[in-house]
Amino acid sequence: MKFNTKTIHGGQEHDKAYGSVMPPIYQTSTYAQSTPGGHKGYEYSRTHNPTRNALENAFASIENGNYGLAFGSGLAAIDAVIKLLKPGDEVVSTNDLYGGSYRLFTKIYADFGIKFHFVGMQNAANIKNYINKNTKLIWVETPTNPMMNIIDIKATSKIAKAHNVLLAVDNTFATPYLQLPLDLGADIVMHSATKYLGGHSDVVMGALIVKDKDLADRLYFIQNASGAICGPQDSFLVLRGIKTLHIRMQRHCENGKVVAEYLVNHPKIENVYWPGFESHPNHNIAKTQMKDFGGMISFTTKGNNYEEAIKIVERLKIFTLAESLGGVESLCGHPASMTHASIPKDEREKIGVVDSLIRLSVGIEDEDDLIEDLKQAIG
């Protein structure tokens, strides 16, 4: 199947009980057994649930993986990956990453003896300088949050394989519509399915997708043992969201391009970060590993004034000031005080998250209305 068909049919089958086209919501915690161990593949819904299984199969299909896992949140999915490690192991992570990932790494797992190196990865060769005999995992976001930096997945994969290290890619911003990390050599793909996969800002969920059975079995064990699974209602909502992923992403990309081009020509705007610009760092890599450039944009104002940035996000009307991204509606955020507040100011500013930085999740509304909203808010 081609991708647009996979979003609707990939990994799916009609319900065996009554032939329902959409997977039913199996709102049950347990399943009847005819004799101890005599069941139809399901015993307890923390371990397996038919609605969640349908979603996990869809995850695997759209990412060209063999195994999918659904979790209660994106951070729960990342947590499961880090639980593959043990005290003394080391992780090389991109230094420009989601604040929640940074918090999990530094405030939780660093206390358990896992060492994290936060590294600029725009030149993938730089990663090699931080790999040693204790390195077990390379953690990549691309495009990164919120600076939209592009990391060469294929080049990073070659480094990981040469050193027998796992490569995990957070594919939340791009989605499988734009890039397929497993095809580029990654071992694990992670999503905050809360975002584009769900697509309607009505569910919180995480996903992992892998190709290797042994790795999948280790992650399934962690998923069941730690129990951070999602419920059947949430599974149903994300299954429904995935079915329109391709048409939503097409419009996100179209609107994102229009908004980025408006901002880059605005006299009050200093920098615009969007991978579609030829001037954007690693634009050529983005062209190679991505189908399009997405609807995520960050920008700074001239003078880098904190108060002015706050006024802009407060004045926006169609762009809603809110955490998160990837819904059908346009959202705006102020990373320094919102998504990246958990990163110390000096660390934030080293990677470009300055006081005036504003991040936009461009939705699928009419492009003219989005431009008019930005015009009145920026002034």
Legacy VTK file of the C-alpha trace (Angstrom):
# vtk DataFile Version 3.0
C-alpha trace
ASCII
DATASET POLYDATA
POINTS 379 float
0.000 0.000 0.000
0.998 3.620 -0.587
1.013 5.895 2.478
-2.357 7.564 1.883
-4.004 4.131 1.783
-2.056 2.858 4.792
-3.454 5.597 7.017
-6.925 4.131 6.441
-6.301 0.421 5.929
-2.745 -0.337 7.085
-2.550 -3.154 9.615
-6.335 -3.135 9.992
-9.013 -5.773 9.561
-12.759 -5.699 10.024
-13.929 -6.753 13.474
-14.353 -10.523 13.611
-17.477 -10.447 15.761
-19.810 -8.441 13.526
-17.668 -7.113 10.689
-17.700 -3.525 11.935
-15.623 -1.281 9.670
-14.196 0.744 12.567
-12.563 -1.193 15.423
-14.956 -1.279 18.390
-14.018 0.263 21.714
-13.404 -2.757 23.924
-14.081 -0.998 27.208
-13.164 -3.940 29.402
-10.394 -4.653 31.882
-10.525 -8.453 31.721
-11.684 -11.373 29.558
-13.499 -14.621 30.297
-11.459 -17.831 30.229
-12.879 -21.309 29.621
-10.094 -22.888 31.686
-6.974 -21.366 33.249
-5.030 -20.051 30.263
-7.902 -20.884 27.895
-8.744 -17.585 26.209
-8.972 -15.925 22.784
-5.678 -14.056 22.981
-6.699 -11.582 25.657
-6.476 -11.944 29.438
-6.114 -8.480 30.937
-6.219 -5.087 29.269
-2.965 -3.754 30.659
-1.257 -6.515 28.674
-3.467 -6.574 25.573
-6.660 -4.882 24.442
-8.235 -5.356 20.973
-8.736 -1.620 20.357
-5.185 -0.815 21.443
-3.837 -3.667 19.331
-5.608 -2.258 16.275
-3.934 1.095 16.947
-0.519 -0.492 17.507
-0.845 -2.293 14.177
-1.691 1.028 12.520
1.375 2.655 14.121
3.593 -0.093 12.729
2.058 0.167 9.266
2.409 3.918 8.734
6.040 3.942 9.977
7.027 0.870 7.893
7.764 -1.002 11.126
6.838 -4.484 12.253
5.779 -3.766 15.827
3.907 -0.846 17.388
3.363 0.035 21.040
0.912 2.581 22.460
1.471 4.361 25.774
-0.413 6.756 28.019
1.700 9.719 26.833
4.723 10.564 24.723
6.832 10.808 27.876
5.662 7.339 28.939
6.931 6.068 25.581
10.320 7.777 26.084
10.416 6.416 29.635
10.060 2.882 28.250
13.023 3.429 25.907
15.271 4.661 28.736
14.255 1.596 30.766
16.183 -0.469 28.209
19.303 0.948 29.896
21.031 0.297 33.220
23.159 2.370 35.637
26.457 3.344 34.033
25.048 3.472 30.518
25.343 6.689 28.524
23.061 8.474 26.071
23.998 10.998 23.395
21.025 13.315 22.879
20.447 16.307 20.667
20.826 19.479 22.733
17.764 21.159 21.206
14.915 18.972 22.351
11.507 19.042 23.978
11.728 20.338 27.552
9.833 17.340 28.918
12.402 14.958 27.406
15.205 17.015 28.947
13.450 16.976 32.341
12.934 13.201 32.217
16.578 12.602 31.307
18.153 15.015 33.798
15.743 15.009 36.752
14.720 11.349 36.786
17.160 9.055 35.020
20.379 10.915 35.785
19.664 10.059 39.446
19.680 6.366 38.494
23.224 6.537 37.158
22.521 7.059 33.460
24.698 9.764 31.938
23.360 12.088 29.234
25.415 14.154 26.777
23.472 16.986 25.097
25.138 17.620 21.772
24.638 19.818 18.727
23.937 17.327 15.940
23.613 19.545 12.884
26.927 18.039 11.834
26.300 14.350 12.481
30.034 13.644 12.640
30.087 15.555 15.954
28.178 12.678 17.575
31.199 10.368 17.319
33.141 12.563 19.761
30.729 11.619 22.565
30.505 7.858 22.006
32.437 5.539 24.283
32.207 1.939 25.513
29.307 2.897 27.830
27.181 4.546 25.131
24.018 2.556 24.471
21.610 5.027 22.854
21.552 8.047 20.529
18.404 10.175 20.958
17.426 12.398 18.026
14.639 14.885 17.343
14.324 16.155 13.801
13.014 18.738 13.165
13.921 19.776 16.703
11.672 21.525 19.183
11.556 24.513 18.946
14.474 25.555 16.698
13.485 23.286 13.762
17.064 22.036 13.408
17.479 19.192 10.931
19.565 16.143 11.847
20.744 13.691 9.192
19.102 10.420 10.240
20.926 8.263 7.691
24.355 9.614 8.694
23.521 9.236 12.391
22.375 5.662 11.762
25.731 4.782 10.207
27.506 6.090 13.314
25.132 4.169 15.619
25.601 0.907 13.743
29.398 1.309 13.619
29.428 1.549 17.417
26.627 -0.990 18.085
24.441 1.712 19.631
20.640 2.027 19.394
19.262 5.000 17.475
15.885 6.403 18.542
14.182 9.195 16.598
11.397 11.405 17.924
9.310 11.806 14.758
6.535 13.883 16.351
7.069 17.094 14.336
7.506 15.402 10.961
5.106 12.432 11.245
5.494 9.450 8.897
3.760 11.525 6.220
6.960 13.579 5.928
9.733 11.191 6.987
10.280 7.515 7.806
13.181 7.124 10.262
13.132 3.308 10.260
13.728 3.338 6.498
16.654 5.712 7.120
18.271 3.317 9.607
16.754 4.170 13.001
16.008 1.336 15.447
13.156 3.033 17.331
10.657 5.707 16.295
8.844 7.650 19.014
5.764 9.855 18.718
3.804 12.027 21.013
0.623 10.763 19.352
-1.127 13.561 21.239
0.030 15.794 18.405
-0.362 15.138 14.664
-1.323 11.456 14.823
-4.353 12.209 17.011
-4.664 15.566 15.300
-7.649 17.002 17.185
-6.251 18.051 20.591
-8.536 15.629 22.412
-6.218 12.831 23.558
-2.842 12.308 25.256
-0.807 9.336 23.994
2.646 8.074 23.047
3.879 5.563 20.476
6.946 3.463 19.755
7.585 1.591 16.506
10.409 -0.863 15.775
11.351 -3.474 13.181
13.445 -5.877 15.280
11.546 -8.607 17.166
13.980 -8.925 20.071
13.867 -5.173 20.673
10.069 -5.216 20.381
9.824 -8.041 22.921
11.941 -6.083 25.417
9.750 -3.010 24.958
6.495 -5.014 25.199
7.788 -6.460 28.485
8.502 -2.940 29.807
5.122 -1.702 28.572
3.296 -4.459 30.446
5.523 -4.463 33.530
5.451 -0.689 34.030
1.827 -0.360 32.940
1.875 3.083 31.308
-0.642 2.065 28.656
-3.435 4.059 27.048
-7.117 3.189 27.336
-9.404 1.864 24.591
-11.311 5.146 24.168
-8.054 7.022 23.549
-6.908 4.254 21.193
-10.107 4.672 19.187
-9.623 8.441 18.937
-6.061 8.148 17.622
-7.079 5.417 15.163
-9.674 7.843 13.845
-7.115 10.639 13.722
-4.628 8.589 11.699
-7.227 8.035 8.979
-7.023 11.728 8.002
-3.310 12.231 8.749
-2.315 12.518 5.098
-4.861 15.168 4.135
-4.295 17.141 7.339
-0.519 17.114 6.894
-0.835 18.299 3.311
-2.768 21.372 4.503
-0.447 21.933 7.494
2.467 22.061 5.029
0.662 24.389 2.611
-0.357 26.818 5.353
3.042 26.563 7.043
4.760 27.721 3.858
2.468 30.747 3.528
2.945 31.759 7.177
6.731 31.294 7.070
7.024 33.443 3.947
4.874 36.163 5.514
6.962 36.251 8.688
10.348 36.276 6.943
9.333 39.446 5.081
7.896 41.228 8.136
9.935 44.296 9.224
9.460 43.553 12.945
10.641 39.933 12.755
14.327 39.103 13.194
14.627 35.336 12.560
12.245 32.726 11.162
13.039 29.062 11.694
11.389 26.773 9.121
13.161 23.949 7.263
11.677 24.964 3.912
13.924 28.009 3.528
17.051 27.415 1.451
18.918 29.444 4.072
17.788 27.112 6.890
20.697 25.025 8.261
20.699 21.544 6.681
17.899 22.509 4.281
19.343 20.088 1.711
19.165 17.236 4.220
15.546 18.166 4.951
14.819 18.030 1.208
16.374 14.565 1.050
14.829 12.907 4.099
11.483 14.739 4.230
8.612 14.830 1.733
7.717 18.438 2.679
8.611 20.901 5.452
5.710 20.782 7.889
3.598 23.304 9.742
5.889 24.053 12.712
7.564 27.481 12.693
9.487 29.501 15.278
10.426 33.164 15.066
11.998 35.974 17.079
11.243 39.688 17.133
13.733 42.458 16.463
15.211 43.634 19.741
14.533 40.247 21.418
12.103 41.829 23.881
10.369 39.448 26.299
7.414 41.755 26.990
6.804 42.354 23.277
6.745 38.611 22.591
4.218 38.129 25.388
2.027 40.898 23.943
2.050 39.233 20.514
0.925 35.837 21.806
-1.736 37.518 23.967
-3.100 39.497 20.987
-3.410 36.506 18.655
-7.018 35.365 18.227
-7.120 32.490 15.722
-3.766 31.189 16.937
-4.657 29.985 20.438
-2.056 30.462 23.169
-1.680 26.929 24.487
0.734 24.095 25.131
1.009 21.307 22.558
0.844 21.273 18.758
-0.320 19.275 15.776
-4.069 19.787 16.081
-6.333 21.000 13.295
-6.414 24.399 15.022
-3.486 26.818 14.984
-1.648 27.223 18.284
1.078 29.548 19.487
3.468 29.171 22.375
6.263 30.992 24.144
8.895 28.263 24.719
11.000 30.157 27.295
8.050 30.404 29.684
6.056 27.338 28.587
7.384 24.164 26.918
11.061 24.819 27.714
10.753 26.475 31.123
12.300 23.355 32.700
15.577 24.027 30.838
17.850 26.554 32.623
17.931 29.991 30.944
21.632 29.835 30.016
21.171 26.362 28.501
18.057 27.514 26.613
19.798 30.513 25.131
22.798 28.467 23.971
20.486 26.618 21.594
18.555 29.710 20.492
15.523 29.608 22.810
15.717 33.324 23.590
13.126 35.413 25.413
11.368 36.611 22.242
11.111 33.214 20.552
7.532 32.307 19.587
6.570 28.890 18.258
3.632 28.370 15.936
1.770 25.170 15.171
0.068 26.204 11.935
-3.333 24.562 11.617
-5.591 23.836 8.678
-7.735 26.995 8.738
-7.967 29.393 5.787
-4.506 30.829 5.142
-5.826 34.392 4.698
-7.324 34.366 8.189
-4.051 33.143 9.682
-2.080 35.930 7.985
-4.584 38.584 9.102
-4.312 37.318 12.675
-0.520 37.549 12.628
-0.705 40.997 11.028
-2.897 42.445 13.765
-0.942 40.789 16.591
2.548 41.771 15.456
1.465 45.248 14.358
LINES 1 380
379 0 1 2 3 4 5 6 7 8 9 10 11 12 13 14 15 16 17 18 19 20 21 22 23 24 25 26 27 28 29 30 31 32 33 34 35 36 37 38 39 40 41 42 43 44 45 46 47 48 49 50 51 52 53 54 55 56 57 58 59 60 61 62 63 64 65 66 67 68 69 70 71 72 73 74 75 76 77 78 79 80 81 82 83 84 85 86 87 88 89 90 91 92 93 94 95 96 97 98 99 100 101 102 103 104 105 106 107 108 109 110 111 112 113 114 115 116 117 118 119 120 121 122 123 124 125 126 127 128 129 130 131 132 133 134 135 136 137 138 139 140 141 142 143 144 145 146 147 148 149 150 151 152 153 154 155 156 157 158 159 160 161 162 163 164 165 166 167 168 169 170 171 172 173 174 175 176 177 178 179 180 181 182 183 184 185 186 187 188 189 190 191 192 193 194 195 196 197 198 199 200 201 202 203 204 205 206 207 208 209 210 211 212 213 214 215 216 217 218 219 220 221 222 223 224 225 226 227 228 229 230 231 232 233 234 235 236 237 238 239 240 241 242 243 244 245 246 247 248 249 250 251 252 253 254 255 256 257 258 259 260 261 262 263 264 265 266 267 268 269 270 271 272 273 274 275 276 277 278 279 280 281 282 283 284 285 286 287 288 289 290 291 292 293 294 295 296 297 298 299 300 301 302 303 304 305 306 307 308 309 310 311 312 313 314 315 316 317 318 319 320 321 322 323 324 325 326 327 328 329 330 331 332 333 334 335 336 337 338 339 340 341 342 343 344 345 346 347 348 349 350 351 352 353 354 355 356 357 358 359 360 361 362 363 364 365 366 367 368 369 370 371 372 373 374 375 376 377 378
